[in-house]
Amino acid sequence: GPYCGNVMPVPKEIILDSNEATIHFESGAHVSGRGFLLSYASSDHPDLITCLERANHYTKAEYSRYCPAGCRDIAGDISGNIGEGYRDTSLLCKSAIHAGVIADELGGQISITQQKGISRYEGVVANGIPSHDGSLSDKRFIFTSNGCNRSLSLEEGFLSKSQITASSYWEETNEFGQLFQWSPDKAWLQVPGLAWASNHSSNREWLEIDLGEKRRITGIKTTGSGSTTLNFNFYVKTFTMNYKNNNSKWRTYKGILSNEEKVFQGNSNSGDIVRNNFIPPIVARYVRIIPQTWNQRIALKLELMGCRIMQANSSFTHSMWQKPSQSTETSLGKEDRTVTEPIPSEENNLGLKLTAIIVPILIVLCLFLFSGICICAALRKREAKGLSYGLSGAQKSGCWKQIKQPFTRHQSTEFTISYNNEKETPQKLDLVTSDMADYQQPLM
């Protein structure tokens, strides 16, 4: 130094022996007194930005940047949510943690799409960060993702009692003698009414969900009893997650940088919905939510977000006479790698079996008819010696009258037959009119 204004400092690149640098800033004479904004980058991530950069610092409709770790606790408001988008005055990296695109412990790459602003931005709590309601803005930004954040309960339609169980549940009888059951099947966020509440208050209580098959679980939404019933103020403050697959032991979801179980921040009241994302995602069939701290009583409503590991593919080539049938999915390789192969359906197998039976039968029939025609022709030629051919005799002699044909042509046909006898003397029959009932070309 000293450095002044926008003059690029020299040298442009500083090589350090450590991963930390201390920068001493001492201001000279100033006018506005607003301080300074420091931007930095590394050779690994030349598009690295600071935690203080906002979306309105960029004018492009689409861009990608790299966020550093530790932006969650940076002072600065964000407005909006992952569904509708964020106000363009929001901090980019803090919004990305709120949306569940990156983890605060690691940072990471974010991809932004800028769109037209909306009249109001709804604030929610997600991943330990509250966003605030925002007013009308010119622009908003949305994070592009892999799309694996759909509601598993709504998509699969498994809002059934058999797929959600609990260690216990509370039964309450009010002053009028009415019985209320806070059973586990009421824990779905989409089901109105009571929530699930445990009969005991300890950190050994749990709520278990069977997804039917292995799924990729990217997040969870939770709320307390007050989202649908205002008479109670029950909610879970913190919880942990366990998961497993078929015939395996329960495993605890742990933090990215530590080997300790991760404690998720839940609700701070009984009415608001709080979202937590799993980075990396959980790949399992069974999940358990284990409350750690709560208000008054353990009570919970939830919704899991994620997607299926195997995606449906287009149907395969079908037989000519069959309608298309859905392909069957098979998965190969690792859990996060999906390869879909079509497997013939039962209808296709039946068509192939019928084809294998009918085609040989048709071939045998054709050969049989052809052989019969050749034999008859040979017999006629042998019997031609010494026979007198009349108008009626020509129609009834030979083997033709011995073969009963299955089809009849009900009209008259005029034709002429010429042949050679044994003496090679050409003769010509008279023009005859006869009924074609005795023979007919086979229908193939």
C-alpha positions as CSV (number, residue, x, y, z in Angstrom):
1,G,0.0,0.0,0.0
2,P,-1.2,2.5,0.2
3,Y,-4.0,1.7,-2.2
4,C,-6.5,4.3,-3.4
5,G,-9.9,3.9,-4.9
6,N,-10.3,1.3,-7.6
7,V,-6.5,1.1,-8.4
8,M,-5.5,-2.5,-8.7
9,P,-3.0,-3.4,-6.0
10,V,0.4,-4.7,-6.9
11,P,1.2,-7.6,-6.9
12,K,-2.0,-9.0,-8.2
13,E,-1.3,-12.5,-6.8
14,I,-0.1,-13.3,-3.3
15,I,1.2,-16.7,-2.5
16,L,0.9,-17.8,1.2
17,D,2.1,-20.8,3.1
18,S,-1.1,-21.0,5.1
19,N,-4.9,-20.8,4.5
20,E,-5.3,-17.6,6.5
21,A,-4.4,-14.0,5.8
22,T,-4.7,-10.9,8.0
23,I,-5.5,-7.6,6.4
24,H,-4.9,-4.4,8.3
25,F,-7.1,-1.5,7.2
26,E,-6.4,2.1,8.3
27,S,-8.4,4.8,6.6
28,G,-7.0,8.1,5.5
29,A,-9.0,11.2,4.8
30,H,-12.5,10.3,3.8
31,V,-15.7,12.0,2.7
32,S,-18.7,9.6,3.2
33,G,-17.3,7.5,6.0
34,R,-19.0,4.4,4.9
35,G,-16.1,2.0,5.2
36,F,-15.0,-0.5,2.5
37,L,-16.0,-3.7,0.8
38,L,-13.3,-6.4,0.4
39,S,-13.6,-9.0,-2.4
40,Y,-11.2,-12.0,-2.6
41,A,-10.7,-15.1,-4.7
42,S,-8.4,-18.0,-5.1
43,S,-6.9,-19.9,-8.0
44,D,-9.2,-22.9,-7.1
45,H,-12.4,-20.7,-7.3
46,P,-11.8,-17.6,-9.4
47,D,-15.6,-16.9,-9.2
48,L,-15.5,-16.7,-5.3
49,I,-17.6,-14.0,-3.8
50,T,-17.9,-12.5,-0.3
51,C,-20.7,-13.1,2.2
52,L,-21.7,-9.5,1.8
53,E,-22.6,-9.5,-1.9
54,R,-26.2,-9.1,-2.8
55,A,-28.1,-10.1,-5.9
56,N,-28.6,-6.5,-7.0
57,H,-24.9,-6.3,-7.5
58,Y,-25.3,-8.3,-10.7
59,T,-27.2,-7.5,-13.8
60,K,-27.0,-10.7,-15.8
61,A,-30.2,-12.8,-16.1
62,E,-28.2,-16.0,-15.2
63,Y,-24.9,-16.4,-13.5
64,S,-22.9,-18.7,-11.2
65,R,-20.7,-17.9,-8.3
66,Y,-18.9,-19.7,-5.5
67,C,-19.8,-18.9,-1.9
68,P,-17.3,-19.3,1.0
69,A,-18.1,-21.1,4.2
70,G,-19.4,-19.3,7.3
71,C,-22.0,-16.9,5.7
72,R,-24.9,-17.9,7.9
73,D,-24.2,-15.5,10.8
74,I,-23.2,-12.5,8.7
75,A,-25.3,-9.4,9.5
76,G,-27.8,-8.6,6.7
77,D,-31.4,-9.4,5.9
78,I,-32.8,-11.8,3.4
79,S,-36.4,-11.8,2.2
80,G,-38.3,-14.7,0.5
81,N,-38.1,-18.4,0.4
82,I,-37.0,-21.2,-1.9
83,G,-40.4,-21.6,-3.5
84,E,-41.2,-18.1,-4.7
85,G,-37.7,-16.8,-4.8
86,Y,-35.8,-14.1,-2.9
87,R,-35.8,-10.3,-3.1
88,D,-32.9,-8.9,-5.1
89,T,-31.6,-7.0,-2.0
90,S,-31.0,-10.2,-0.1
91,L,-27.4,-11.5,0.5
92,L,-26.6,-14.2,-2.0
93,C,-24.7,-16.7,0.1
94,K,-26.9,-16.4,3.1
95,S,-30.0,-16.9,0.9
96,A,-28.3,-20.0,-0.5
97,I,-27.9,-21.5,2.9
98,H,-31.5,-20.7,3.7
99,A,-32.6,-22.4,0.5
100,G,-30.6,-25.5,1.3
101,V,-28.5,-25.2,-1.8
102,I,-25.2,-25.1,0.1
103,A,-24.1,-26.0,3.7
104,D,-22.7,-23.2,5.9
105,E,-19.8,-25.5,6.9
106,L,-18.5,-25.8,3.4
107,G,-19.9,-23.2,1.1
108,G,-20.1,-24.1,-2.5
109,Q,-21.2,-23.3,-6.1
110,I,-24.6,-21.5,-6.6
111,S,-26.4,-20.9,-9.9
112,I,-28.8,-17.9,-10.1
113,T,-31.7,-17.0,-12.4
114,Q,-33.0,-13.5,-12.1
115,Q,-36.7,-12.9,-12.8
116,K,-39.4,-10.3,-12.5
117,G,-40.1,-9.2,-8.9
118,I,-43.3,-10.0,-7.0
119,S,-45.5,-7.8,-4.8
120,R,-44.7,-9.6,-1.5
121,Y,-42.0,-12.0,-0.3
122,E,-43.0,-14.4,2.5
123,G,-40.4,-15.0,5.2
124,V,-39.8,-18.4,6.8
125,V,-37.2,-20.1,9.0
126,A,-35.0,-22.6,7.3
127,N,-31.7,-24.2,8.2
128,G,-31.4,-21.9,11.3
129,I,-31.8,-18.7,9.3
130,P,-34.9,-16.5,9.5
131,S,-36.0,-14.7,6.3
132,H,-38.2,-11.6,6.6
133,D,-41.3,-10.6,4.7
134,G,-40.3,-8.3,1.9
135,S,-42.2,-5.7,-0.1
136,L,-42.5,-5.2,-3.9
137,S,-39.2,-5.3,-5.8
138,D,-38.1,-4.9,-9.4
139,K,-36.3,-8.2,-9.5
140,R,-36.1,-11.4,-7.6
141,F,-33.6,-14.3,-7.9
142,I,-34.2,-18.1,-7.8
143,F,-31.6,-20.8,-7.2
144,T,-31.5,-23.6,-9.8
145,S,-31.3,-27.1,-8.3
146,N,-31.6,-30.7,-9.3
147,G,-35.3,-30.8,-8.6
148,C,-35.1,-33.3,-5.8
149,N,-37.1,-31.3,-3.3
150,R,-40.7,-32.5,-3.9
151,S,-43.0,-33.6,-1.1
152,L,-42.6,-37.3,-0.7
153,S,-45.9,-37.7,1.1
154,L,-47.9,-35.9,-1.5
155,E,-46.1,-37.4,-4.5
156,E,-46.4,-41.0,-3.4
157,G,-49.8,-40.7,-1.7
158,F,-48.8,-42.9,1.3
159,L,-50.7,-41.0,4.0
160,S,-51.6,-44.2,5.7
161,K,-51.4,-45.4,9.3
162,S,-49.2,-48.4,8.5
163,Q,-46.3,-46.3,7.2
164,I,-45.8,-44.0,10.2
165,T,-45.4,-45.4,13.7
166,A,-44.2,-44.0,17.1
167,S,-42.7,-45.1,20.4
168,S,-45.9,-43.9,22.1
169,Y,-48.8,-41.5,21.7
170,W,-50.9,-39.4,24.0
171,E,-54.6,-39.9,24.7
172,E,-56.5,-37.0,26.2
173,T,-60.0,-36.9,27.7
174,N,-61.4,-33.3,28.0
175,E,-63.8,-32.0,30.5
176,F,-66.8,-33.1,28.4
177,G,-65.6,-36.7,28.3
178,Q,-64.4,-36.6,24.7
179,L,-61.4,-38.7,23.9
180,F,-58.6,-37.2,21.7
181,Q,-55.9,-39.5,20.3
182,W,-52.6,-37.8,19.3
183,S,-51.7,-40.8,17.2
184,P,-48.7,-41.0,14.8
185,D,-50.9,-41.0,11.7
186,K,-51.8,-37.4,12.5
187,A,-48.2,-36.3,12.2
188,W,-48.5,-35.7,8.4
189,L,-48.4,-32.0,7.7
190,Q,-51.2,-32.3,5.1
191,V,-53.6,-33.9,7.6
192,P,-55.6,-31.3,9.5
193,G,-56.4,-31.5,13.2
194,L,-54.2,-32.8,16.0
195,A,-50.5,-33.6,15.7
196,W,-48.6,-36.6,17.0
197,A,-47.7,-36.2,20.6
198,S,-45.8,-38.7,22.7
199,N,-47.2,-40.1,25.9
200,H,-43.9,-39.6,27.7
201,S,-41.5,-36.6,27.7
202,S,-38.0,-37.9,27.2
203,N,-35.4,-38.0,24.4
204,R,-36.0,-41.7,24.0
205,E,-39.3,-41.0,22.1
206,W,-39.3,-41.3,18.3
207,L,-41.5,-41.0,15.2
208,E,-40.7,-43.5,12.4
209,I,-41.6,-43.3,8.7
210,D,-41.5,-46.2,6.2
211,L,-41.1,-44.9,2.7
212,G,-41.8,-48.2,1.1
213,E,-38.5,-48.3,-0.7
214,K,-35.2,-46.6,-0.7
215,R,-35.5,-42.8,-1.4
216,R,-33.3,-39.8,-1.5
217,I,-34.4,-37.5,1.3
218,T,-33.2,-33.9,1.0
219,G,-35.1,-32.1,3.7
220,I,-37.8,-32.0,6.4
221,K,-40.5,-29.5,7.3
222,T,-41.8,-29.5,10.9
223,T,-44.3,-27.6,13.0
224,G,-46.0,-28.0,16.4
225,S,-49.5,-28.5,17.6
226,G,-50.6,-24.9,17.1
227,S,-50.6,-25.0,13.2
228,T,-54.1,-26.6,13.3
229,T,-55.1,-26.4,17.0
230,L,-54.8,-23.2,18.9
231,N,-55.5,-24.6,22.3
232,F,-52.1,-26.1,22.8
233,N,-48.5,-24.8,22.7
234,F,-46.6,-28.0,22.1
235,Y,-43.6,-28.1,19.7
236,V,-40.1,-29.7,19.3
237,K,-37.2,-27.3,19.6
238,T,-34.4,-29.6,18.5
239,F,-34.2,-33.1,17.1
240,T,-31.8,-35.7,15.6
241,M,-32.3,-38.0,12.7
242,N,-31.7,-41.8,12.4
243,Y,-32.1,-43.8,9.2
244,K,-31.6,-47.3,7.9
245,N,-32.5,-49.7,5.0
246,N,-33.8,-53.2,4.9
247,N,-32.1,-55.6,7.4
248,S,-29.6,-52.9,8.5
249,K,-28.8,-51.2,11.7
250,W,-30.0,-47.7,12.6
251,R,-27.4,-45.0,11.7
252,T,-27.3,-41.4,13.0
253,Y,-27.1,-38.5,10.7
254,K,-23.9,-36.6,11.4
255,G,-22.4,-33.3,10.5
256,I,-20.3,-32.7,7.4
257,L,-17.1,-31.8,9.2
258,S,-17.5,-33.7,12.4
259,N,-18.2,-37.3,13.5
260,E,-20.8,-36.1,16.0
261,E,-24.6,-36.5,15.4
262,K,-26.1,-33.4,13.9
263,V,-28.7,-31.6,16.1
264,F,-31.3,-29.8,13.9
265,Q,-32.9,-26.5,15.0
266,G,-36.6,-27.1,15.1
267,N,-39.5,-24.8,16.0
268,S,-39.5,-21.8,18.2
269,N,-43.4,-21.7,18.4
270,S,-46.2,-24.1,17.8
271,G,-47.5,-22.5,14.6
272,D,-44.8,-21.7,12.1
273,I,-43.3,-24.3,9.7
274,V,-39.6,-24.7,9.8
275,R,-37.5,-26.4,7.1
276,N,-34.2,-28.2,7.5
277,N,-32.2,-29.6,4.6
278,F,-29.9,-32.7,4.6
279,I,-26.5,-31.9,3.0
280,P,-25.6,-34.6,1.9
281,P,-29.0,-36.1,1.5
282,I,-30.2,-39.2,3.3
283,V,-30.6,-42.3,1.1
284,A,-32.8,-44.8,3.1
285,R,-36.2,-46.4,3.4
286,Y,-36.8,-45.9,7.1
287,V,-36.2,-42.6,9.0
288,R,-36.7,-41.7,12.6
289,I,-37.1,-38.3,14.2
290,I,-35.9,-38.2,17.8
291,P,-36.8,-35.1,19.7
292,Q,-34.1,-33.7,22.0
293,T,-35.8,-30.6,23.5
294,W,-39.4,-29.4,23.4
295,N,-41.9,-27.0,24.8
296,Q,-44.4,-28.5,27.4
297,R,-44.9,-31.7,25.5
298,I,-43.4,-33.5,22.5
299,A,-45.7,-32.7,19.6
300,L,-44.9,-32.8,15.9
301,K,-46.3,-32.5,12.4
302,L,-43.9,-33.1,9.5
303,E,-43.3,-33.4,5.8
304,L,-40.4,-35.1,4.1
305,M,-38.9,-33.7,0.9
306,G,-36.8,-35.6,-1.7
307,C,-37.3,-37.8,-4.8
308,R,-37.2,-41.4,-6.0
309,I,-33.8,-42.8,-6.8
310,M,-35.1,-44.4,-10.0
311,Q,-36.8,-42.2,-12.6
312,A,-39.4,-43.5,-15.0
313,N,-38.2,-43.9,-18.6
314,S,-40.1,-44.0,-21.9
315,S,-41.7,-47.2,-23.0
316,F,-39.9,-49.6,-25.3
317,T,-40.7,-51.1,-28.7
318,H,-43.9,-53.1,-28.7
319,S,-45.5,-55.8,-30.9
320,M,-47.6,-54.7,-33.7
321,W,-50.9,-55.8,-32.2
322,Q,-50.2,-54.6,-28.6
323,K,-50.7,-51.3,-26.8
324,P,-47.6,-49.7,-25.2
325,S,-47.0,-50.8,-21.6
326,Q,-45.0,-49.1,-19.0
327,S,-41.4,-50.0,-18.6
328,T,-40.0,-51.6,-15.5
329,E,-37.2,-49.8,-13.8
330,T,-34.0,-51.4,-12.7
331,S,-31.1,-49.7,-10.9
332,L,-27.5,-50.5,-11.4
333,G,-24.3,-49.3,-9.8
334,K,-24.2,-46.9,-6.8
335,E,-27.1,-45.5,-4.9
336,D,-27.0,-42.1,-6.6
337,R,-26.6,-43.5,-10.1
338,T,-29.7,-44.4,-12.0
339,V,-29.8,-46.6,-15.0
340,T,-33.2,-47.5,-16.4
341,E,-33.7,-50.5,-18.6
342,P,-37.0,-51.7,-20.1
343,I,-38.2,-55.1,-19.1
344,P,-40.9,-56.8,-21.3
345,S,-44.3,-57.0,-19.7
346,E,-46.5,-60.0,-19.4
347,E,-48.6,-58.9,-22.4
348,N,-45.5,-58.8,-24.6
349,N,-44.4,-62.2,-23.4
350,L,-47.8,-63.6,-24.3
351,G,-47.6,-62.0,-27.8
352,L,-44.2,-63.6,-28.3
353,K,-45.4,-67.0,-27.2
354,L,-48.4,-66.8,-29.6
355,T,-46.2,-65.8,-32.4
356,A,-43.9,-68.7,-31.8
357,I,-46.8,-71.1,-31.9
358,I,-48.9,-69.7,-34.8
359,V,-46.1,-69.0,-37.3
360,P,-44.8,-72.7,-37.4
361,I,-48.4,-73.9,-37.8
362,L,-49.0,-71.7,-40.8
363,I,-45.8,-72.8,-42.4
364,V,-46.7,-76.5,-42.0
365,L,-50.2,-75.8,-43.5
366,C,-48.7,-74.1,-46.5
367,L,-46.3,-77.0,-47.1
368,F,-49.1,-79.5,-46.7
369,L,-51.3,-77.7,-49.3
370,F,-48.4,-77.3,-51.7
371,S,-47.5,-81.0,-51.4
372,G,-51.2,-81.9,-52.0
373,I,-51.3,-79.8,-55.1
374,C,-48.1,-81.4,-56.5
375,I,-49.4,-85.0,-55.8
376,C,-52.8,-84.2,-57.4
377,A,-51.0,-82.8,-60.5
378,A,-48.9,-86.0,-60.7
379,L,-51.9,-88.2,-60.4
380,R,-53.8,-86.3,-63.1
381,K,-50.9,-86.6,-65.4
382,R,-50.7,-90.4,-64.8
383,E,-54.5,-90.9,-65.3
384,A,-54.6,-88.7,-68.4
385,K,-53.6,-91.8,-70.5
386,G,-56.7,-93.4,-72.0
387,L,-59.2,-91.1,-70.4
388,S,-61.8,-89.3,-72.4
389,Y,-62.4,-85.8,-71.2
390,G,-66.0,-84.6,-71.4
391,L,-67.6,-81.4,-70.1
392,S,-68.7,-83.0,-66.9
393,G,-65.9,-85.6,-66.6
394,A,-63.2,-83.0,-66.6
395,Q,-64.8,-81.5,-63.5
396,K,-65.1,-84.7,-61.5
397,S,-62.0,-86.8,-62.5
398,G,-58.7,-86.9,-60.6
399,C,-58.1,-86.2,-56.9
400,W,-59.9,-82.8,-56.9
401,K,-63.3,-84.5,-56.2
402,Q,-61.7,-86.4,-53.3
403,I,-60.6,-83.3,-51.4
404,K,-63.3,-81.4,-49.6
405,Q,-62.4,-77.7,-49.7
406,P,-63.4,-75.5,-46.9
407,F,-64.4,-72.4,-48.9
408,T,-66.9,-71.9,-51.7
409,R,-67.0,-69.3,-54.5
410,H,-70.6,-68.6,-55.4
411,Q,-70.2,-67.4,-59.0
412,S,-69.4,-68.8,-62.5
413,T,-66.1,-68.6,-64.2
414,E,-65.2,-69.1,-67.8
415,F,-61.9,-70.6,-68.7
416,T,-60.0,-72.7,-71.3
417,I,-57.8,-75.7,-70.7
418,S,-55.3,-77.0,-73.2
419,Y,-53.0,-80.0,-72.7
420,N,-50.9,-82.6,-74.4
421,N,-51.8,-86.2,-74.5
422,E,-49.4,-89.1,-74.8
423,K,-49.2,-88.9,-78.5
424,E,-48.2,-85.2,-78.3
425,T,-51.3,-84.3,-80.3
426,P,-52.6,-80.9,-79.3
427,Q,-56.2,-80.8,-78.4
428,K,-58.3,-78.0,-77.2
429,L,-61.3,-78.2,-74.9
430,D,-64.4,-76.4,-75.6
431,L,-65.2,-73.2,-73.7
432,V,-66.9,-74.4,-70.5
433,T,-68.8,-72.8,-67.8
434,S,-68.5,-74.5,-64.4
435,D,-69.2,-74.0,-60.8
436,M,-66.1,-73.3,-58.7
437,A,-67.5,-75.0,-55.6
438,D,-65.0,-77.9,-55.7
439,Y,-61.9,-75.9,-55.1
440,Q,-60.8,-72.5,-53.9
441,Q,-57.5,-70.8,-53.2
442,P,-56.7,-71.2,-49.5
443,L,-57.0,-68.0,-47.4
444,M,-53.5,-67.2,-46.0
